[in-house]
Amino acid sequence: MGRAGNVADLLAAESSLTQRQAELDSLRAQRAALGDQISYATINVNLSAKPTVTRGGFMAALQHGWQSLLSACHAVLVTVGFLIPWLPMLAVLALVVVLVRRRRLFRKASRTG
């Protein structure tokens, strides 16, 4: 800009400087966005020197069977807990179905009788 001989050269230099500043700002914004994406992609791994011991044979099978039984009981309890709030609504629905069927049977019996 100091070497510009006329106003046109000065305006051209200022335009070029403005364009480069805009590109720099854009690149900084992209770098910040990529930095955020990298921080979201971080994986933390914890390693332990504690060995895992697996037993074989009858005792291992017995332990696995016991754990399976406990898991099945837990699943049944969770299912019952889920269904308890639905029982009143299902009872009302069943009552409506029974009453409608009785009414139809009563009408059918009164027509034929």
For each residue, the residues with C-beta under 8 A, 3 or more apart:
1: 4 10 13 14 17
2:
3:
4: 1 9 10 13
5: 9
6: 9 10
7: 10 11
8: 11 12
9: 4 5 6 12 13
10: 1 4 6 7 13 14
11: 7 8 14 15
12: 8 9 15 16
13: 1 4 9 10 16 17
14: 1 10 11 17 18
15: 11 12 18 19
16: 12 13 19 20
17: 1 13 14 20 21
18: 14 15 21 22
19: 15 16 22 23
20: 16 17 23 24
21: 17 18 24 25
22: 18 19 25 26
23: 19 20 26 27
24: 20 21 27 28
25: 21 22 28 29
26: 22 23 29 30
27: 23 24 30 31
28: 24 25 31 32
29: 25 26 32 33
30: 26 27 33 34
31: 27 28 34 35
32: 28 29 35 36
33: 29 30 36 37
34: 30 31 37 38
35: 31 32 38 39
36: 32 33 39 40
37: 33 34 40 41
38: 34 35 41 42
39: 35 36 42
40: 36 37
41: 37 38
42: 38 39
43:
44:
45:
46:
47:
48:
49:
50:
51:
52:
53:
54: 60
55: 59 60 63
56: 60
57: 60 61
58: 61 62
59: 55 62 63
60: 54 55 56 57 63 64
61: 57 58 64 65
62: 58 59 65 66
63: 55 59 60 66 67
64: 60 61 67 68
65: 61 62 68 69
66: 62 63 69 70
67: 63 64 70 71
68: 64 65 71 72
69: 65 66 72 73
70: 66 67 73 74
71: 67 68 74 75
72: 68 69 75 76
73: 69 70 76 77
74: 70 71 77 78
75: 71 72 78 79
76: 72 73 79 80
77: 73 74 80 81
78: 74 75 81 82
79: 75 76 82 83
80: 76 77 83 84
81: 77 78 84
82: 78 79 85 86
83: 79 80 86 87
84: 80 81 87
85: 82 88
86: 82 83 89 90
87: 83 84 90 91
88: 85 91 92
89: 86 92 93
90: 86 87 93 94
91: 87 88 94 95
92: 88 89 95 96
93: 89 90 96 97
94: 90 91 97 98
95: 91 92 98 99
96: 92 93 99 100
97: 93 94 100 101
98: 94 95 101 102
99: 95 96 102 103
100: 96 97 103 104
101: 97 98 104 105
102: 98 99 105 106
103: 99 100 106 107
104: 100 101 107 108
105: 101 102 108 109
106: 102 103 109 110
107: 103 104 110 111
108: 104 105 111 112
109: 105 106 112 113
110: 106 107 113
111: 107 108
112: 108 109
113: 109 110
